[in-house]
């Protein structure tokens, strides 16, 4: 069950990155032209950031901690809200509570790491960035 799930997550993120590129390609080209950015240069991280999660923290340890904390909180809420032993929360409230948790975590963690929580959400779009001309040095900048 795990491998098809991982493949589906990766493919979905890759296709999402392709849709993003298709919708915003002209705007990205205009941005690069106006800013004097050459795609594939280190400065092109500014335009590649439309795809991957180029975090602003200064080291991978801080990024890892932020993502681990966010994932732990989200997992705790999901398991608590969906537990059959939890009679205090109506089952129909679970989507709202989980969605509210995700929104809250993104609000807090996204300024640091873009709140990936799911590696496919970052890796799939970075593959699109790599294939669309940014190259490996820019597409996989960071801990990839």
VOGU-3710 file (C-alpha; in Angstrom, 3 decimals, decimal comma):
1> xxxxxxxxxx> 0,000/0,000/0,000  2,821/2,408/0,778  4,599/2,442/-2,592  1,491/3,258/-4,681  0,612/5,983/-2,154  4,104/7,515/-2,353  4,037/7,311/-6,165  0,609/8,956/-6,299  1,740/11,742/-3,976  4,854/12,389/-6,061
11> xxxxxxxxxx> 2,959/12,297/-9,354  0,256/14,600/-8,017  2,844/17,117/-6,828  4,706/16,907/-10,147  1,490/17,467/-12,112  0,603/20,355/-9,808  4,007/21,878/-10,553  3,360/21,492/-14,291  -0,006/23,223/-13,947  1,668/26,010/-11,952
21> xxxxxxxxxx> 4,319/26,401/-14,642  1,720/26,422/-17,409  -0,415/29,050/-15,702  2,388/31,373/-14,629  5,043/30,824/-17,315  4,508/34,201/-18,985  4,517/36,016/-15,637  7,721/34,233/-14,594  9,423/35,136/-17,879  8,341/38,774/-17,457
31> xxxxxxxxxx> 9,589/38,801/-13,853  12,952/37,338/-14,898  13,309/39,844/-17,731  12,405/42,852/-15,550  14,757/41,765/-12,774  17,603/40,818/-15,125  17,539/37,208/-13,961  19,130/34,523/-16,107  17,300/31,244/-15,581  19,663/28,666/-14,120
41> xxxxxxxxxx> 21,865/31,221/-12,357  21,828/31,350/-8,564  19,804/34,567/-8,785  17,032/32,606/-10,499  16,061/31,112/-7,137  13,814/34,193/-6,979  11,738/32,871/-9,893  12,137/29,168/-9,042  10,587/29,865/-5,636  7,194/29,774/-7,374
51> xxxxxxxxxx> 7,625/25,989/-7,370  9,712/24,592/-4,533  9,784/25,464/-0,911  12,895/27,597/-0,644  12,993/28,202/3,074  14,265/31,330/4,757  15,824/29,859/7,895  19,601/29,859/7,954  20,280/26,166/8,510  18,738/22,788/7,853
61> xxxxxxxxxx> 18,517/21,976/11,567  16,079/24,850/12,169  14,106/23,868/9,074  13,980/20,247/10,218  12,805/21,246/13,690  10,057/23,518/12,312  8,798/20,807/9,937  9,000/18,056/12,590  7,085/20,183/15,092  4,409/21,078/12,560
71> xxxxxxxxxx> 4,059/17,454/11,460  3,852/16,269/15,079  1,117/18,776/15,916  -0,836/17,906/12,775  -0,501/14,161/13,448  -1,623/14,623/17,047  -4,727/16,548/15,972  -5,608/14,058/13,219  -5,265/11,033/15,508  -7,082/12,760/18,369
81> xxxxxxxxxx> -9,986/13,975/16,278  -10,470/10,728/14,341  -9,985/8,309/17,240  -13,023/6,093/17,785  -12,381/6,452/21,537  -12,925/10,212/21,350  -16,631/10,787/22,007  -16,258/14,524/22,649  -15,827/15,547/19,010  -18,584/14,842/16,479
91> xxxxxxxxxx> -17,195/13,013/13,406  -18,532/15,731/11,096  -16,341/18,283/12,894  -13,116/16,428/12,019  -12,553/18,029/8,588  -13,043/21,527/9,995  -10,705/20,899/12,932  -8,026/19,277/10,766  -8,311/21,993/8,110  -8,131/24,689/10,782
101> xxxxxxxxxx> -5,014/23,061/12,200  -3,369/22,927/8,770  -4,240/26,582/8,138  -2,885/27,624/11,532  0,341/25,663/11,094  0,895/27,094/7,624  0,388/30,597/9,000  3,104/30,035/11,602  5,580/27,758/9,809  5,323/28,909/6,166
111> xxxxxxxxxx> 7,445/32,032/6,723  10,249/29,719/7,837  10,058/26,641/5,590  6,923/27,041/3,449  5,325/24,370/5,682  5,847/21,397/3,393  4,797/18,676/5,877  4,709/16,278/2,910  8,020/15,859/1,031  6,153/15,311/-2,259
121> xxxxxxxxxx> 4,738/18,831/-1,985  8,273/20,173/-2,344  10,053/17,533/-4,401  7,518/17,167/-7,242  7,474/20,873/-8,153  11,274/21,018/-7,894  11,454/18,320/-10,578  9,390/20,615/-12,801  11,779/23,458/-12,012  14,725/21,253/-12,964
131> xxxxxxxxxx> 13,117/20,205/-16,249  11,942/23,744/-17,081  15,471/25,121/-17,274  16,553/26,159/-13,799  18,988/23,255/-13,536  19,966/21,140/-10,570  21,913/23,784/-8,671  18,835/25,994/-8,380  16,049/23,390/-8,446  17,543/21,381/-5,615
141> xxxx> 19,021/24,245/-3,570  18,638/23,533/0,106  18,804/20,088/1,620  17,691/18,199/-1,508
//
